[in-house]
Amino acid sequence: MRGFIGIAIAVCCAAGAARAQTDVYLRSERAGRGKVPVIVREIEAASDRDRDGASLLTSVIRTDLDYSGLIEVLRLDGGGEGKVAGAVFEGSLSTEGGSFALEARLLDFMSREVIFSKRYRFGADARRHVAHTVSDEIVYFLVGERGIATTRLLFRRGGEGKKDLYVIDYDGFGERRLTTGELVHSPLWLDGSRVCYSSDRRSNWDCYLVDLREGSKYLITQWRGINFAGSYFAPRDEIAMTLSVDGNHEIYVLDSTGKVLRRLTRNRAIDISPSWSPNGAEIAFVSDRGGTPQIYIMDSYGANVRRLSRTGNYNQSPAWSPRGDIIAYCSREGGVYRLRLISPDGLVEETIFEDYTSYEDPVWAPDGRHIAATAREGGRTWIVVIDIDTREKRRLVQGESPDWSPLPPEPRTELLGR
């Protein structure tokens, strides 16, 4: 969590209906064109022993494309049956030695020209990952944007004073626990293999870095008080963090080794929850320097501070969209926290949903379209994923304080043709 609760800062959000005028403006800016209709045929199995694998691959690809919000999945085998499709996906799965081989093809529906054709070799434990990779390829070739099916999320879960760190695939599969018996705070992705988090295991809120590929863990900051990582700017290897080494919550910039590069705030107020803009030029953060927690923006060296939020007396948890056009944050209304979207100039604002659920700690997917958040419902906490264009919401897993991984490097596959 990255807000004002308890020891550091609680973060809270929920959802409410947007004012019609601003809702239309923000959504029209993001939505662009409609969904691309694609026929996804059942992947053919070369033998009976490949049938289950082919069925799994087909199911995952269809689900991924549906989750993307960019593709309309048509489950047709005949040739359209009155519906006009933009493309057709088909494939065949066979066994080669101890591994699988998938021939995947995306064809133009009208001309039958090949859009892409690729071959993947993989083991049984990589079937879902290969399906995610294929889904992202389809999105890229049809829409021109990289998909998010191969991304993952960090989150924490537990009880009785312990909340351990977990990682899970974006669709809720492949859950893996990273800590045991700790009270974890502020999980944050640095890149595709490195994450950091804070823990009180040494009776201080120290920050640790975990290399998932190597299976190693390092203590990177242990200043007295809290050491909470808020946001990472990869091109400069800079982590915006909240430290309380001087007894007050202030925002600093450190590198991934824990070296302090500069201090950004010097204020008697509490300054917390930093979030980098996509270009690294500015940081959104929370401060109560005006009497109540509000969203502010400053440049990357702490100058040119301006207040962003204008409504509500308890606002927190800013998260800057990777597209740069929207900042998500949380605002308390009555007994719940609502999830709001605001333009960086503060001129346009809307609220997502209007219900009795509190939504906390919003984080953006790399596509700038989906948000993961903690939803508090009936005494339970869930990680939910929200499509901000369609307002569709799905539960991912029980837990809280999510953080979304960046896009992985471009996949290396054997290219058969385009």
N, C-alpha and C positions, 0 to 999 in steps of 0.2 A: 504494500500500500504506500502511496506517496501523498498523504494528506495531513491533517492536523490532529489525529486521534492519539491519545495516550502518549507514549514515550516519544514519538516523533511526529507523525503527521498522518492523519487519517485521510482517506481519499474517497470521495463518494460521488455517486451519480445515479440518476434514474432517468426516466424518459417521459416526455410529455408532448402534446401535439404542438406543432409549429404554427405560428401565425401564417395565414395563407400566403401573403405577399412574399415574405422572406423565404418560405418553404419552396415556392416556385422558382425563385431566383437561384438559390443554392443548388437545388436538385437539377435544374436545367443546365447549369454550368457543368455539372459532373456527368449527367446521364448520357449526353451525346446521342448516339443512335440506339436503335432497339437491338434485341438479341438476334444472333445469327442462327438460323435453324440448321441443324446438322443431324443427319441420320447416323446413328451409331449401331452398326450391325453386330450381332453376336460374333465374337472371335471364334474362328474355326479351330477345332482340335484335330491334330494329325492322327491321334490314336485315342482309345478309351482312357488311358492313363493321363492324358493331357486335358481331359474334358473339364475336370474341376478347376484346374488352373485357368483355362480359357474363360470359364464362367466368372471366376473371381476377377480377372482382369477387365472383362466387359463391365461388370457391375461397378467396379471402382472408377473406371473412366467415365461412365455415365453420371455417377454421383458427383465426381469432381467438376464436370462440365456444368451440371446443374447448380452446384455451389458457386461457381464463378460469377453467376449473374449476367454473363455475357453471351452464353450459348443456350439455345432452346434445343433440348435433346429430343429427337424424334426416333422412336423405337419401331422403325418400319423395316421390313425385309423385302417388300415387293417392289418398290420403285417410286414411292411418293404417295400414291393413293389420294390424289387431290391436293396434297400439301406441297408447297414449293420449298425445297431445301437448298441451302447454299452449298453444302458439301456432304460427302458420305465418308464415314470412317469404316474401315474393314481391316481385319488382320487374321493371321494364322499362327497357331502355337504348336511347336514340336519339341521333342526331347533330343538333346545331343549330348551323349555321354551322361554326366551327372548334372547337367544344367539344362535350362530351357532356352529356346530361341523363338523370339516373337518377330514376325514380319508385320510391320504396321504401315498402313497406307491411308492417306487422306486425299480424296478425289473431288474435283469440281462436279457438282451434281448434274449440270446440264451437259457439259462437254466430255466428262469422264477423264479429263486431263489430270495428271498427278500433281498435287500440290506439294506433298512430301511423301517420301518412302524411306523408312529406316528399319534397321535390324538391331535387335537388342538380345544380348546373351546374359543370363543371370541365373542365380540359384533360387531355390524355392523360397528362402527367407526374404528375397528381394522383390517378390511379385508385386506387392502393394506399391513399393517405391517406383518400380518400372511403370506401373499403371499411372501413378501421379506424374511421372516424367512425360509420358505420352499425352496426358491431358493438357499439361502445360504447353507442349509442342502444338497441339491443336489450337489452343487459345492464341498462341503467338502468331501462327501462320494465318489465322482467320481475322484476328482483331488487331494485331500489331503490338500487343502488350504481353509481357511475360506473366504467366499464371502463378498462383500461389500454392498449388497443390503439393509441392515438395517442401513447403515451409513447416516449421514446428512452433510450439508455444511452451514457454516456461510458466509454471504456476506453483503455488504452495497449497498444502492441505494438511490437516491434522486436528488435534484437540488436546485438551488438558495442558495447555501451555506450550505445546510443541506443534510446529507447522513445518514439515519438511518440504524440500524442493523437488519438483517433478518436471519432466519434459514429455511432451506428447505430440504426435503428428497433428497437422491442422484439422484433420477430420475426426479426431478423437481416438485413433488407434495408436498402438505402439507405445503405451505409457511406460515410463521408466523413472524410478526414484533415484535422486542424486545425493540425498543426505539422509541420515538416520538419527532420529532423536534430537533434532535441533529446532530452534525457533528462528525461522528464516524470514527475512524482510527484504523488500525491494529487489526481486530478481530482474536481471537485465541481460539481454543478448549483446555481445560485442561483435561477433561475426558468426559464421556458420558452425564453428566448433568451440568457441570460447564464450562463457557466460560468467557473470559475477553476481554475488548476492551478499547480504549482510546477515550476521548471526551473532547471538549473544553467548555463544559457547564458552567464551573466556571472560564472562561477566562484563563485557563491553561490546558495543555494536560495531564490530570489526567487519571489514569487507574482504571477501575472498574471491579469487578467480579460479574457475574450473575449466580445464581443457578437456572437452568431451572426447576428442579423438585420442589423446594420449592417456586419458584417465587420471590426470594429475590435478592437484589443487594447491593454490598458493595464497598466502595471506598478503594482500597488497596495501591495505591501509588499516592502521590501528590507532589513530588519534583518539585521545580521551573524549568520550561522549559518543555521538552517533557518526557513522560513516556510511551514508546511504547514497548509492549510485542512482542517478536519475535518468540520464540519457547519454548516448554514445554517438560521437561524430567520427566515423571511420576514416575519412580522408586525412585527418590530422591526428588520429589516435587520441582523441580528447574525450574524457568522461566528465560531464557536468554532475557534480556531487553536492550533497548537503553535509556539512561538517559542523559540529558544535564544540570544537576544540577550545574556543574562547568562552564557552558558556552560553553562546547564543547561536541559533540556527542561521548559518550563512552559506552562500553558494560559492563553490570553488571549481576550478578546472584542473583535473589531474590526467596523467596518461595511464595506460593500462599496466604500468609497473608500479603505480602508486605515487609517482613523483608529482608534487604540487607544482603546477605551471603558473597559475595566477588565482587571485581571489577576486570575485566579481562584485560581491555586495558587502557593504559596511553600514549597518543600520541597526538601531536598537530593536527594530521589529523582527519578526520571524520571517525568514526568506527560505523557501523550500521548493521542492518538486520541479526542478528545471527540465525543460524539453527543447532540444535543438530544433531550429528551422532546418529544412532539407539542405540549404546551401551553407549552413554553419555560420551565417552572418548574425543571427539573432537567437535569443533564448526566451521562451515563455516560462514564467514561474509564478509561484504563489507568494503573496506577502500580506501581512496584516498592518502594514505601515499606515494605512488609512483608517484603521480602527477595526476592520473586519477582514477576513481572508478574501482576497480578490486576485484576479489574473492580471499579471503585468508582462510587459515585453521589454527587454534590454538588448543592447548589442553584445557581441561576443567578448567584449572587454569590460562590460558592466556599466557602460555609459548609455545615455539617451533612454532613460527609463520612462515608460508611459503605461498608464493603466488601460487595460483592454476591456474587462468586464464592466458593465454599467448597471446591470440589474441584479437583484439578489444581494443578500448580506452575508452569504457564506458560500464562496465559490473556490474550487480547488481542482487539482489533478489535470493540468493542461497537457494535451498531447497534440503535437504538430503533425499534420498530415504529411506523408512523404511527397505529395504533390505540391505542398506549400500553400494551398488555397484555403485551407480550413484548419481551425484549432478546435479540438474537442475538449470539453471540460465538464465538471460536475457542479451542480447548484442545488442547495438545499431548499426544498419547498415543503413546508409542513413537516410531516414525519418521514419523508422520503427524499432521496437525492435523484435529480433528473440529469440526463445526459444531454448536453447542449453542444451545438456547433456554431462557431462564430468565424467570420472572416478576419484576417490579421489586421485589417484597418478598423475593425469594430463596427462597421456600418451595417452589416447584415448578420442576423442571428436566427436560429431556429432551435426547437426542442424536439428530441426524438421520443416518440410514444407519450402516452399519458395513462399510467396505470398505478398500481400500488406496490410495484417492485422498485427497490433501490439498486441503482447501477453504479459501481465504483471502479476506479482505476482503468479508464479506457485506454487502449493501445491500438494503433493502426496496423493493419496488414500492409505489406510492401506495395500492394496495388492501389492504396489510397481509397479503396471502396469499402472495405470491411473493417469493423472495429470489434475487438474482443474486450469484454468487461466482466467484472464480478457482479452477478445478480443475486440479491438477497431475497429469497422467497420462502415464506413459511418456516423460518428458523434455519434454513439451509442456504449454502452458498454454492452457486454454479458459475462456471465459466461459460459465457454465452458469446456467440458470434452474430453480429448484426450487419446486414447489408444496408448501408445508409441510403442507397438509391431506391430499393424496393421496400425497405423497412422489414424485410424478412429476418426472423431471429431463430436460432437453433441452439439448443443446449449442447455443450461439448463434453464436459466432465464436471464432477463436483470439485470445487476448489476456489481459489481466490488469487488476486494479484497477478494477472497474466502479463506476459510480455511476448511479443511476436518476433520470430527470428527474421533476419534479412533474407533476401533471395539468395539461394546457393549459386555457385559459379555455373556457367553454362555447361550443360551435360555433354560428355564426350560419347558419341555413339557412332556406329558405322553407317555412313550416309550412302544410301543406294541410289538416290536420285530425287529430283524435285520437279 
